[in-house]
């Protein structure tokens, strides 16, 4: 297998560490995130990163037992870039000073290059318009630089906004270059990667060839089962694996009766007819809807769907003789989030269903060809594999399907209304050329009926909520600012074309405080 240049990101617990990796991948550089307490001298020796980035974090360097980087990080002779807490760790460990009790700074700030440093390579393309906006988030601050460092840029409240030791290629910033609110932050990180000598060899074309070779080596002549949901992740995984091993792959598509309009037929047609992938269409909608009857609690609904999904998948998968592997569309964020940097439990916001536990129950080994990729990279790989652009660009769809877009009790009548209304809404978005501007859009049927007047008669029908959000990664989101004309036109179409609806609302809640889905 090809060995790519490797940038190590040491995670000190920042909420936005994933964004560092996303930015590096945009420069076609392979990187991995590892918690600070899992990186030791043996790890560094074995993996031999070409450069290292120290992330931000919630800790306070002056406090006893606060996280540190292995000293070997600074002794390996590779470039190092510290971000926020990472800057403070770097200064403290190399002989500088960090103090608490100074003015904390959170939010927008502006930096300017120090005298004589405007032409530094780290600033290429950054200060073309003079001062530059950055995003600060710190309570402590560096009060004395480590030997060998000098000030490269300042802000009114951060005299050491950017510091560097050019001889060793050590650089550190007090702000977060990885976030959207630091517009030239990605360029700064790219400049660092250039200084570190990365060749930018992490491409989807190369990944495709390497993944296919790796799948063939892992699987050999054995059979693989893939849980196909019809979503982008599992679909790209299925097409990639099929390209590698052909009919040794069988997909199991569990139809829980909670899919969008015509979705089951579209999935079957695409994979069975267009790609000639062996596919079992497990239509168990009666089972799922039967067990969900009368259930209103959202967590209970999710758990019922998750349990039944596993039972149904196992039922059909056990019919495939000689299968030794289970394929999953696991992504890199799933891998990162499965390892807390502190090892502590996290609060359960809502349950997600997957095929967790099945490999052990069925004695299967896992094939996870996407586990090194972010969502945008999966889409790029899908394009590389020739999947239709209209499919690759689809908005995310939750595993529990329309169950969580139907607050309260689920009935077939409500699902039918919801499917038709959602189809009209998405058609409107596409007709107005807005689909690709939106991260996710959907209709939800509310657990209420309202009085209306249609023609000369009184109606007592359901109300719908329309939801559309913009987002980069789904972790935070804001509502999409449709015009009143669009909303009025869409509401009129839904009420005219969907029997059973007489009122339409638009959800203007961001995430946080809300979630993207209603349940």
Kinemage of the C-alpha trace (Angstrom):
@kinemage 1
@onewidth
@group {chain A} dominant
@subgroup {mainchain}
@vectorlist {calphas} color= white
{ca unk a 1} P 0.000 0.000 0.000
{ca unk a 2} L 1.123 3.566 -0.720
{ca unk a 3} L 2.435 5.458 2.298
{ca unk a 4} L 1.240 9.069 2.352
{ca unk a 5} L 2.905 12.007 4.047
{ca unk a 6} L 1.268 12.132 7.457
{ca unk a 7} L 0.370 15.117 9.650
{ca unk a 8} L -0.443 14.267 13.262
{ca unk a 9} L -3.023 16.369 15.131
{ca unk a 10} L -2.675 15.993 18.895
{ca unk a 11} L -6.072 16.675 20.440
{ca unk a 12} L -6.262 18.549 23.744
{ca unk a 13} L -10.069 18.487 23.792
{ca unk a 14} L -11.159 21.406 21.636
{ca unk a 15} L -14.736 21.251 20.358
{ca unk a 16} L -13.454 22.121 16.866
{ca unk a 17} L -10.428 19.818 16.519
{ca unk a 18} L -12.187 17.963 13.691
{ca unk a 19} L -12.177 21.181 11.695
{ca unk a 20} L -8.367 21.211 11.732
{ca unk a 21} L -8.340 17.846 9.988
{ca unk a 22} L -10.960 18.983 7.483
{ca unk a 23} L -8.845 22.016 6.592
{ca unk a 24} L -5.712 19.908 6.104
{ca unk a 25} L -7.564 17.433 3.900
{ca unk a 26} L -8.596 20.380 1.686
{ca unk a 27} L -4.880 20.730 0.890
{ca unk a 28} L -4.739 17.035 -0.096
{ca unk a 29} L -2.750 16.187 3.016
{ca unk a 30} L -3.435 13.020 4.989
{ca unk a 31} L -3.836 13.620 8.722
{ca unk a 32} L -5.123 11.861 11.802
{ca unk a 33} L -6.428 13.092 15.161
{ca unk a 34} L -5.180 11.364 18.302
{ca unk a 35} L -5.912 12.331 21.939
{ca unk a 36} L -2.874 13.727 23.780
{ca unk a 37} L -2.948 10.865 26.288
{ca unk a 38} L -2.575 8.231 23.562
{ca unk a 39} L 0.489 9.770 21.913
{ca unk a 40} L 3.820 8.666 23.377
{ca unk a 41} L 7.398 8.258 22.148
{ca unk a 42} L 6.706 4.791 20.750
{ca unk a 43} L 3.745 6.098 18.758
{ca unk a 44} L 5.764 9.020 17.379
{ca unk a 45} L 8.646 6.756 16.411
{ca unk a 46} L 6.418 4.198 14.707
{ca unk a 47} L 4.232 6.675 12.813
{ca unk a 48} L 6.942 9.251 12.020
{ca unk a 49} L 4.687 12.241 11.239
{ca unk a 50} L 6.032 14.769 8.763
{ca unk a 51} L 4.536 17.585 10.875
{ca unk a 52} L 2.529 17.948 14.086
{ca unk a 53} L -0.335 20.255 15.055
{ca unk a 54} L -1.284 20.854 18.695
{ca unk a 55} L -5.023 21.594 19.021
{ca unk a 56} L -6.875 23.937 21.320
{ca unk a 57} L -8.537 22.686 24.476
{ca unk a 58} L -10.416 23.639 27.649
{ca unk a 59} L -7.470 23.120 30.006
{ca unk a 60} L -5.391 25.798 31.732
{ca unk a 61} L -1.642 25.382 31.282
{ca unk a 62} L -0.720 26.988 34.666
{ca unk a 63} L -2.826 24.413 36.529
{ca unk a 64} L -1.171 21.307 37.882
{ca unk a 65} L -1.788 18.140 35.854
{ca unk a 66} L -3.076 20.054 32.815
{ca unk a 67} L -2.407 18.213 29.518
{ca unk a 68} L 1.026 18.344 27.862
{ca unk a 69} L 2.546 17.103 24.630
{ca unk a 70} L 5.277 14.454 24.726
{ca unk a 71} L 8.629 16.256 24.803
{ca unk a 72} L 9.643 14.164 21.809
{ca unk a 73} L 7.251 16.283 19.695
{ca unk a 74} L 9.760 19.126 19.955
{ca unk a 75} L 12.839 16.941 19.598
{ca unk a 76} L 11.948 15.106 16.366
{ca unk a 77} L 13.085 17.855 14.038
{ca unk a 78} L 9.674 18.173 12.324
{ca unk a 79} L 7.585 21.371 11.996
{ca unk a 80} L 5.067 21.979 14.802
{ca unk a 81} L 2.040 24.293 14.797
{ca unk a 82} L 0.277 25.164 18.075
{ca unk a 83} L -3.289 26.486 18.202
{ca unk a 84} L -4.631 28.385 21.237
{ca unk a 85} L -4.056 25.919 24.128
{ca unk a 86} L -1.517 24.286 21.807
{ca unk a 87} L 0.377 27.592 21.638
{ca unk a 88} L 0.442 27.825 25.422
{ca unk a 89} L 1.631 24.219 25.781
{ca unk a 90} L 4.404 24.878 23.282
{ca unk a 91} L 5.589 28.011 25.087
{ca unk a 92} L 5.431 26.418 28.547
{ca unk a 93} L 7.293 23.262 27.516
{ca unk a 94} L 9.993 25.142 25.595
{ca unk a 95} L 10.811 27.627 28.341
{ca unk a 96} L 8.293 30.453 27.983
{ca unk a 97} L 5.622 31.559 30.428
{ca unk a 98} L 1.824 31.294 30.472
{ca unk a 99} L -0.321 33.034 33.076
{ca unk a 100} L -3.973 33.050 34.123
{ca unk a 101} L -5.901 36.053 35.319
{ca unk a 102} L -5.422 38.212 32.262
{ca unk a 103} L -8.222 39.598 30.109
{ca unk a 104} L -10.051 36.709 28.476
{ca unk a 105} L -10.900 37.108 24.816
{ca unk a 106} L -13.671 35.382 22.910
{ca unk a 107} L -14.890 36.167 19.415
{ca unk a 108} L -13.785 38.344 16.514
{ca unk a 109} L -10.434 40.136 16.593
{ca unk a 110} L -8.025 41.595 14.042
{ca unk a 111} L -4.332 40.829 13.705
{ca unk a 112} L -1.539 42.673 11.926
{ca unk a 113} L 1.966 41.488 11.036
{ca unk a 114} L 4.741 42.681 13.319
{ca unk a 115} L 7.367 44.951 11.839
{ca unk a 116} L 9.531 43.117 9.317
{ca unk a 117} L 7.312 40.027 9.144
{ca unk a 118} L 4.674 40.885 6.520
{ca unk a 119} L 6.591 38.849 3.926
{ca unk a 120} L 6.970 35.693 6.029
{ca unk a 121} L 6.065 32.501 4.178
{ca unk a 122} L 3.483 31.693 6.855
{ca unk a 123} L 1.594 34.822 5.709
{ca unk a 124} L 1.495 34.131 1.973
{ca unk a 125} L -1.908 35.316 0.698
{ca unk a 126} L -3.084 36.284 4.201
{ca unk a 127} L -2.434 40.017 4.582
{ca unk a 128} L -3.163 41.114 1.025
{ca unk a 129} L -5.814 43.510 2.368
{ca unk a 130} L -3.856 44.646 5.443
{ca unk a 131} L -5.108 43.497 8.831
{ca unk a 132} L -6.971 40.194 8.960
{ca unk a 133} L -9.931 38.915 10.985
{ca unk a 134} L -9.429 35.935 13.318
{ca unk a 135} L -11.498 34.163 15.980
{ca unk a 136} L -10.192 34.236 19.549
{ca unk a 137} L -11.206 31.920 22.379
{ca unk a 138} L -8.849 31.978 25.358
{ca unk a 139} L -8.706 32.783 29.046
{ca unk a 140} L -4.973 32.347 29.733
{ca unk a 141} L -2.264 33.982 27.677
{ca unk a 142} L 1.434 33.733 26.909
{ca unk a 143} L 3.377 36.387 28.846
{ca unk a 144} L 6.929 35.430 27.851
{ca unk a 145} L 8.155 33.708 24.697
{ca unk a 146} L 10.287 30.595 24.765
{ca unk a 147} L 13.910 31.044 23.626
{ca unk a 148} L 14.245 31.183 19.839
{ca unk a 149} L 10.738 32.553 19.242
{ca unk a 150} L 9.762 35.995 18.030
{ca unk a 151} L 6.495 37.840 17.545
{ca unk a 152} L 5.155 37.492 13.990
{ca unk a 153} L 1.717 39.126 14.400
{ca unk a 154} L -0.235 40.955 17.084
{ca unk a 155} L -3.739 42.075 17.939
{ca unk a 156} L -4.780 44.811 20.399
{ca unk a 157} L -5.474 42.216 23.128
{ca unk a 158} L -2.987 39.518 22.067
{ca unk a 159} L 0.612 40.741 21.792
{ca unk a 160} L 1.660 37.186 20.871
{ca unk a 161} L -1.154 36.466 18.365
{ca unk a 162} L 1.302 34.591 16.119
{ca unk a 163} L 4.801 33.593 17.197
{ca unk a 164} L 7.423 31.525 15.479
{ca unk a 165} L 10.853 29.979 15.584
{ca unk a 166} L 11.863 30.011 11.916
{ca unk a 167} L 14.977 27.912 12.472
{ca unk a 168} L 12.977 24.963 13.819
{ca unk a 169} L 9.760 25.666 11.863
{ca unk a 170} L 7.790 25.965 15.104
{ca unk a 171} L 4.773 28.271 14.847
{ca unk a 172} L 1.922 29.030 17.224
{ca unk a 173} L -1.234 31.143 17.137
{ca unk a 174} L -3.483 32.415 19.926
{ca unk a 175} L -6.612 32.194 17.738
{ca unk a 176} L -8.401 29.374 15.860
{ca unk a 177} L -7.372 29.277 12.179
{ca unk a 178} L -9.547 26.214 11.538
{ca unk a 179} L -12.936 27.902 12.072
{ca unk a 180} L -15.070 29.658 9.481
{ca unk a 181} L -14.773 32.972 11.358
{ca unk a 182} L -11.033 33.134 10.584
{ca unk a 183} L -11.427 33.652 6.816
{ca unk a 184} L -7.727 33.226 5.940
{ca unk a 185} L -7.109 30.512 8.521
{ca unk a 186} L -7.140 27.708 5.950
{ca unk a 187} L -4.491 29.617 3.972
{ca unk a 188} L -2.305 29.895 7.090
{ca unk a 189} L -2.550 26.158 7.656
{ca unk a 190} L -1.780 25.578 3.969
{ca unk a 191} L 1.299 27.766 4.251
{ca unk a 192} L 2.460 25.702 7.226
{ca unk a 193} L 1.983 22.509 5.232
{ca unk a 194} L 4.061 23.994 2.411
{ca unk a 195} L 6.824 24.857 4.878
{ca unk a 196} L 6.668 21.284 6.140
{ca unk a 197} L 7.205 19.952 2.606
{ca unk a 198} L 3.919 18.094 2.031
{ca unk a 199} L 3.384 17.023 -1.568
{ca unk a 200} L -0.441 17.017 -1.470
{ca unk a 201} L -0.747 13.378 -2.542
{ca unk a 202} L -4.015 12.636 -0.671
{ca unk a 203} L -6.522 12.509 -3.570
{ca unk a 204} L -9.711 10.548 -4.085
{ca unk a 205} L -8.313 8.952 -7.231
{ca unk a 206} L -5.418 7.557 -5.239
{ca unk a 207} L -7.698 6.625 -2.334
{ca unk a 208} L -10.020 4.694 -4.639
{ca unk a 209} L -7.203 2.543 -6.043
{ca unk a 210} L -5.671 1.931 -2.616
{ca unk a 211} L -9.031 1.114 -0.992
{ca unk a 212} L -9.879 -1.410 -3.708
{ca unk a 213} L -6.521 -3.138 -3.247
{ca unk a 214} L -6.976 -3.149 0.526
{ca unk a 215} L -10.510 -4.629 0.285
{ca unk a 216} L -9.290 -7.405 -2.030
{ca unk a 217} L -6.409 -8.203 0.324
{ca unk a 218} L -8.679 -8.261 3.389
{ca unk a 219} L -11.588 -10.210 1.897
{ca unk a 220} L -9.859 -12.627 -0.449
{ca unk a 221} L -12.443 -15.003 -1.941
{ca unk a 222} L -14.938 -14.679 0.947
{ca unk a 223} L -18.408 -13.098 0.821
{ca unk a 224} L -19.366 -9.672 2.225
{ca unk a 225} L -22.747 -8.395 3.445
{ca unk a 226} L -23.437 -4.664 3.280
{ca unk a 227} L -26.226 -2.920 5.142
{ca unk a 228} L -27.520 -0.539 2.495
{ca unk a 229} L -29.675 2.347 3.685
{ca unk a 230} L -29.822 4.255 0.423
{ca unk a 231} L -27.861 7.120 1.968
{ca unk a 232} L -24.640 8.481 0.531
{ca unk a 233} L -22.251 6.733 2.949
{ca unk a 234} L -23.524 3.174 2.645
{ca unk a 235} L -24.079 3.607 -1.096
{ca unk a 236} L -20.538 4.792 -1.795
{ca unk a 237} L -19.186 1.973 0.369
{ca unk a 238} L -21.292 -0.581 -1.549
{ca unk a 239} L -20.217 0.647 -4.995
{ca unk a 240} L -16.552 0.759 -3.937
{ca unk a 241} L -16.656 -2.765 -2.486
{ca unk a 242} L -18.509 -4.086 -5.524
{ca unk a 243} L -15.817 -2.612 -7.772
{ca unk a 244} L -13.259 -4.487 -5.681
{ca unk a 245} L -14.882 -7.933 -5.346
{ca unk a 246} L -17.930 -8.006 -7.656
{ca unk a 247} L -20.629 -10.557 -6.799
{ca unk a 248} L -18.899 -11.580 -3.580
{ca unk a 249} L -20.877 -8.618 -2.177
{ca unk a 250} L -24.577 -8.847 -1.283
{ca unk a 251} L -26.444 -5.789 -0.035
{ca unk a 252} L -29.340 -5.981 2.413
{ca unk a 253} L -31.695 -3.010 2.149
{ca unk a 254} L -33.956 -2.855 5.195
{ca unk a 255} L -37.182 -1.064 4.264
{ca unk a 256} L -38.795 0.017 7.535
{ca unk a 257} L -41.702 1.826 5.888
{ca unk a 258} L -40.359 5.194 7.043
{ca unk a 259} L -38.671 6.266 3.817
{ca unk a 260} L -39.476 9.240 1.602
{ca unk a 261} L -41.750 9.101 -1.433
{ca unk a 262} L -40.599 6.477 -3.980
{ca unk a 263} L -37.283 6.089 -2.143
{ca unk a 264} L -37.351 2.295 -1.804
{ca unk a 265} L -38.018 1.857 -5.530
{ca unk a 266} L -35.223 4.284 -6.421
{ca unk a 267} L -32.696 2.439 -4.233
{ca unk a 268} L -33.595 -0.950 -5.657
{ca unk a 269} L -33.478 0.345 -9.237
{ca unk a 270} L -30.120 2.073 -8.807
{ca unk a 271} L -28.261 -0.795 -7.175
{ca unk a 272} L -29.943 -3.876 -8.561
{ca unk a 273} L -30.572 -2.675 -12.113
{ca unk a 274} L -27.963 0.045 -12.799
{ca unk a 275} L -25.013 -1.401 -10.863
{ca unk a 276} L -25.986 -5.090 -10.979
{ca unk a 277} L -25.171 -5.442 -7.298
{ca unk a 278} L -26.860 -8.456 -5.635
{ca unk a 279} L -29.509 -6.863 -3.418
{ca unk a 280} L -32.047 -8.209 -0.933
{ca unk a 281} L -34.978 -5.811 -0.477
{ca unk a 282} L -36.141 -6.588 3.052
{ca unk a 283} L -39.586 -4.968 3.083
{ca unk a 284} L -40.612 -5.213 6.728
{ca unk a 285} L -42.677 -2.030 6.931
{ca unk a 286} L -45.629 -3.850 8.529
{ca unk a 287} L -43.390 -5.115 11.338
{ca unk a 288} L -41.900 -1.693 12.099
{ca unk a 289} L -45.156 0.262 11.871
{ca unk a 290} L -46.938 -2.378 13.943
{ca unk a 291} L -44.471 -2.077 16.836
{ca unk a 292} L -44.487 1.735 16.619
{ca unk a 293} L -48.271 1.919 16.874
{ca unk a 294} L -49.311 4.066 19.827
{ca unk a 295} L -45.722 5.064 20.709
{ca unk a 296} L -45.101 8.810 21.141
{ca unk a 297} L -41.833 9.143 23.091
{ca unk a 298} L -38.989 9.992 20.652
{ca unk a 299} L -36.296 7.954 22.408
{ca unk a 300} L -38.601 4.927 22.607
{ca unk a 301} L -39.331 5.234 18.895
{ca unk a 302} L -35.618 5.375 18.060
{ca unk a 303} L -34.847 2.350 20.230
{ca unk a 304} L -37.667 0.282 18.724
{ca unk a 305} L -36.451 1.089 15.218
{ca unk a 306} L -32.835 0.352 16.123
{ca unk a 307} L -33.717 -3.003 17.729
{ca unk a 308} L -35.928 -4.104 14.855
{ca unk a 309} L -33.379 -2.959 12.292
{ca unk a 310} L -30.765 -5.259 13.802
{ca unk a 311} L -33.221 -8.157 14.075
{ca unk a 312} L -34.376 -7.775 10.463
{ca unk a 313} L -30.866 -7.325 9.126
{ca unk a 314} L -29.690 -10.442 10.943
{ca unk a 315} L -32.686 -12.426 9.643
{ca unk a 316} L -31.896 -11.675 6.002
{ca unk a 317} L -28.121 -11.639 6.310
{ca unk a 318} L -28.142 -15.133 7.827
{ca unk a 319} L -29.599 -16.388 4.541
{ca unk a 320} L -26.394 -15.479 2.706
{ca unk a 321} L -24.190 -18.554 2.814
{ca unk a 322} L -20.482 -18.238 3.380
{ca unk a 323} L -20.493 -14.576 4.438
{ca unk a 324} L -17.558 -13.727 6.687
{ca unk a 325} L -17.515 -9.927 6.482
{ca unk a 326} L -19.942 -7.110 7.261
{ca unk a 327} L -19.464 -3.805 5.417
{ca unk a 328} L -20.350 -0.522 7.109
{ca unk a 329} L -20.209 3.092 5.972
{ca unk a 330} L -18.292 4.222 9.068
{ca unk a 331} L -16.729 7.678 8.592
{ca unk a 332} L -13.719 9.274 10.261
{ca unk a 333} L -15.854 11.499 12.554
{ca unk a 334} L -17.434 8.285 13.905
{ca unk a 335} L -13.951 6.936 14.620
{ca unk a 336} L -12.826 10.156 16.334
{ca unk a 337} L -15.956 10.464 18.450
{ca unk a 338} L -15.659 6.871 19.663
{ca unk a 339} L -12.486 7.863 21.531
{ca unk a 340} L -13.085 10.669 24.016
{ca unk a 341} L -9.901 12.651 24.651
{ca unk a 342} L -10.621 12.514 28.372
{ca unk a 343} L -12.087 9.016 28.396
{ca unk a 344} L -15.230 10.336 30.062
{ca unk a 345} L -18.843 9.653 29.148
{ca unk a 346} L -20.768 12.128 27.039
{ca unk a 347} L -24.378 13.172 27.406
{ca unk a 348} L -26.803 11.233 25.211
{ca unk a 349} L -28.654 13.830 23.142
{ca unk a 350} L -30.455 11.208 21.057
{ca unk a 351} L -29.884 7.609 20.067
{ca unk a 352} L -28.812 6.614 16.569
{ca unk a 353} L -29.471 3.209 15.074
{ca unk a 354} L -26.895 1.270 13.139
{ca unk a 355} L -25.770 -2.332 12.922
{ca unk a 356} L -23.867 -2.089 16.178
{ca unk a 357} L -23.383 -5.454 17.853
{ca unk a 358} L -24.102 -7.464 14.711
{ca unk a 359} L -20.497 -8.372 13.871
{ca unk a 360} L -20.132 -10.101 17.244
{ca unk a 361} L -23.583 -11.736 17.160
{ca unk a 362} L -23.062 -13.114 13.662
{ca unk a 363} L -19.352 -13.844 13.947
{ca unk a 364} L -18.475 -11.413 11.151
{ca unk a 365} L -15.379 -9.321 10.557
{ca unk a 366} L -15.798 -5.660 9.598
{ca unk a 367} L -15.001 -4.016 6.269
{ca unk a 368} L -15.045 -0.229 6.665
{ca unk a 369} L -13.546 1.320 3.528
{ca unk a 370} L -14.621 4.895 4.393
{ca unk a 371} L -13.350 5.071 7.962
{ca unk a 372} L -10.550 7.492 7.034
{ca unk a 373} L -12.861 9.941 5.243
{ca unk a 374} L -14.955 12.971 6.147
{ca unk a 375} L -18.406 13.437 4.597
{ca unk a 376} L -17.209 15.801 1.873
{ca unk a 377} L -14.490 13.299 0.956
{ca unk a 378} L -17.089 10.512 0.706
{ca unk a 379} L -19.007 12.661 -1.768
{ca unk a 380} L -15.784 13.260 -3.735
{ca unk a 381} L -15.123 9.500 -3.768
{ca unk a 382} L -18.682 8.921 -4.967
{ca unk a 383} L -18.074 11.272 -7.881
{ca unk a 384} L -14.817 9.444 -8.588
{ca unk a 385} L -16.811 6.177 -8.704
{ca unk a 386} L -19.319 7.655 -11.140
{ca unk a 387} L -22.371 7.881 -8.895
{ca unk a 388} L -24.907 10.429 -10.220
{ca unk a 389} L -24.340 14.009 -9.073
{ca unk a 390} L -27.995 14.289 -8.035
{ca unk a 391} L -27.477 11.332 -5.698
{ca unk a 392} L -24.089 12.399 -4.309
{ca unk a 393} L -25.455 15.841 -3.424
{ca unk a 394} L -28.497 14.524 -1.542
{ca unk a 395} L -29.282 16.052 1.806
{ca unk a 396} L -28.652 13.834 4.854
{ca unk a 397} L -31.520 11.553 5.870
{ca unk a 398} L -31.749 10.086 9.395
{ca unk a 399} L -31.582 6.347 10.042
{ca unk a 400} L -34.990 6.299 11.821
{ca unk a 401} L -36.412 8.010 8.754
{ca unk a 402} L -39.740 9.804 8.878
{ca unk a 403} L -40.370 8.521 12.408
{ca unk a 404} L -38.503 11.524 13.805
{ca unk a 405} L -40.264 13.912 11.432
{ca unk a 406} L -43.596 12.767 12.817
{ca unk a 407} L -43.636 13.916 16.479
{ca unk a 408} L -46.117 11.992 18.553
{ca unk a 409} L -47.803 8.802 17.410
{ca unk a 410} L -46.942 7.455 13.950
{ca unk a 411} L -49.790 6.375 11.667
{ca unk a 412} L -49.894 5.350 8.023
{ca unk a 413} L -52.173 8.309 7.282
{ca unk a 414} L -49.680 10.790 8.750
{ca unk a 415} L -46.782 9.147 6.899
{ca unk a 416} L -48.644 9.353 3.581
{ca unk a 417} L -49.401 13.045 4.134
{ca unk a 418} L -45.794 13.698 5.159
{ca unk a 419} L -44.335 11.959 2.091
{ca unk a 420} L -46.478 13.953 -0.322
{ca unk a 421} L -45.834 17.271 1.443
{ca unk a 422} L -42.087 16.662 1.660
{ca unk a 423} L -41.964 15.850 -2.059
{ca unk a 424} L -43.704 19.141 -2.908
{ca unk a 425} L -41.344 21.089 -0.626
{ca unk a 426} L -38.189 19.560 -2.112
{ca unk a 427} L -39.569 20.098 -5.613
{ca unk a 428} L -40.059 23.771 -4.795
{ca unk a 429} L -36.489 24.056 -3.499
{ca unk a 430} L -35.105 22.441 -6.643
{ca unk a 431} L -37.254 24.577 -8.962
{ca unk a 432} L -35.902 27.717 -7.333
{ca unk a 433} L -32.300 26.472 -7.633
{ca unk a 434} L -31.729 26.411 -3.871
{ca unk a 435} L -31.116 22.719 -3.166
{ca unk a 436} L -27.310 22.858 -3.209
{ca unk a 437} L -27.240 25.941 -0.949
{ca unk a 438} L -29.005 24.022 1.812
{ca unk a 439} L -27.467 21.366 4.072
{ca unk a 440} L -30.777 19.692 4.881
{ca unk a 441} L -34.443 20.437 4.184
{ca unk a 442} L -37.576 18.496 5.066
{ca unk a 443} L -41.198 18.702 6.132
{ca unk a 444} L -42.449 17.455 9.499
{ca unk a 445} L -46.069 16.747 10.418
{ca unk a 446} L -46.991 18.246 13.775
{ca unk a 447} L -49.007 16.420 16.473
{ca unk a 448} L -51.884 18.849 16.155
{ca unk a 449} L -54.887 19.617 13.970
{ca unk a 450} L -56.035 23.126 13.177
{ca unk a 451} L -59.270 24.677 11.936
{ca unk a 452} L -59.292 25.982 8.385
{ca unk a 453} L -61.609 27.045 5.596
{ca unk a 454} L -61.302 25.503 2.150
{ca unk a 455} L -63.926 26.473 -0.387
{ca unk a 456} L -67.154 26.922 1.540
{ca unk a 457} L -66.357 24.230 4.063
{ca unk a 458} L -64.663 24.013 7.445
{ca unk a 459} L -61.571 21.785 7.732
{ca unk a 460} L -59.848 20.277 10.729
{ca unk a 461} L -56.539 19.004 9.351
{ca unk a 462} L -52.876 18.638 10.188
{ca unk a 463} L -50.298 21.420 10.428
{ca unk a 464} L -46.861 21.033 8.859
{ca unk a 465} L -43.506 22.513 9.829
{ca unk a 466} L -40.938 23.156 7.108
{ca unk a 467} L -37.269 23.019 8.076
{ca unk a 468} L -34.204 24.057 6.056
{ca unk a 469} L -30.738 24.695 7.480
{ca unk a 470} L -27.285 25.687 6.355
{ca unk a 471} L -24.289 23.980 7.927
{ca unk a 472} L -20.715 22.913 7.274
{ca unk a 473} L -20.674 19.664 9.234
{ca unk a 474} L -24.060 19.316 10.955
{ca unk a 475} L -22.565 20.120 14.368
{ca unk a 476} L -24.039 23.628 14.260
{ca unk a 477} L -26.653 24.971 11.861
{ca unk a 478} L -28.705 28.042 11.045
{ca unk a 479} L -32.074 28.269 9.350
{ca unk a 480} L -32.102 29.076 5.635
{ca unk a 481} L -33.442 32.604 4.925
{ca unk a 482} L -36.126 31.848 2.351
{ca unk a 483} L -37.993 34.842 0.963
{ca unk a 484} L -41.585 35.381 2.065
{ca unk a 485} L -42.572 34.889 -1.566
{ca unk a 486} L -40.998 31.423 -1.624
{ca unk a 487} L -42.614 30.413 1.660
{ca unk a 488} L -46.015 31.675 0.599
{ca unk a 489} L -45.821 29.894 -2.750
{ca unk a 490} L -44.676 26.656 -1.110
{ca unk a 491} L -47.371 26.734 1.583
{ca unk a 492} L -50.023 27.312 -1.081
{ca unk a 493} L -48.790 24.374 -3.167
{ca unk a 494} L -48.702 22.010 -0.181
{ca unk a 495} L -52.201 22.930 1.002
{ca unk a 496} L -53.600 22.700 -2.539
{ca unk a 497} L -51.851 19.445 -3.481
{ca unk a 498} L -51.748 17.485 -0.223
{ca unk a 499} L -55.082 16.438 1.190
{ca unk a 500} L -55.088 16.515 5.001
{ca unk a 501} L -52.998 19.705 5.505
{ca unk a 502} L -54.469 23.143 6.079
{ca unk a 503} L -51.640 25.073 7.761
{ca unk a 504} L -47.874 25.409 7.171
{ca unk a 505} L -45.198 26.855 9.485
{ca unk a 506} L -41.491 27.597 8.863
{ca unk a 507} L -38.996 26.665 11.600
{ca unk a 508} L -36.505 29.509 12.268
{ca unk a 509} L -34.566 27.756 15.063
{ca unk a 510} L -30.789 27.407 14.870
{ca unk a 511} L -28.665 24.566 16.282
{ca unk a 512} L -28.043 25.087 19.129
{ca unk a 513} L -30.448 25.561 20.874
{ca unk a 514} L -32.517 23.243 18.669
{ca unk a 515} L -31.407 20.149 16.782
{ca unk a 516} L -31.721 19.859 13.021
{ca unk a 517} L -34.369 17.139 13.235
{ca unk a 518} L -37.475 17.688 15.359
{ca unk a 519} L -36.913 14.504 17.412
